[in-house]
Amino acid sequence: MANPLQFMAQVRSEVAKVVWPTRREVVLTTIMVFVMAALTAVFFFLVDLSIRFGLTSLLDFVG
C-alpha cells in the first residue's frame, strides 16, 4: 500500500491523462440527451395510448 504522498502523486499523474470534453461537445451531448428523452417519452406515450385504446375497445366489445 502506497503512502499518502505517493498516492496523491499517482492520482495527479492519472488526472493529467484525462482528456476533458470541450464546451461544444458538452453542449451537443446535452442537447442529444434531451432530444432522445423527448423521443422516448413520445414513443411510450403512443404505446400507452394504443394499449389503452385496444383494451378499451376489447372491454367495450365483450361487455
HELIX and SHEET records of a PDB file:
HELIX    1   1 PRO A    4  ALA A   16  1                                  13    
HELIX    2   2 ARG A   23  VAL A   62  1                                  40    
END                                                                             
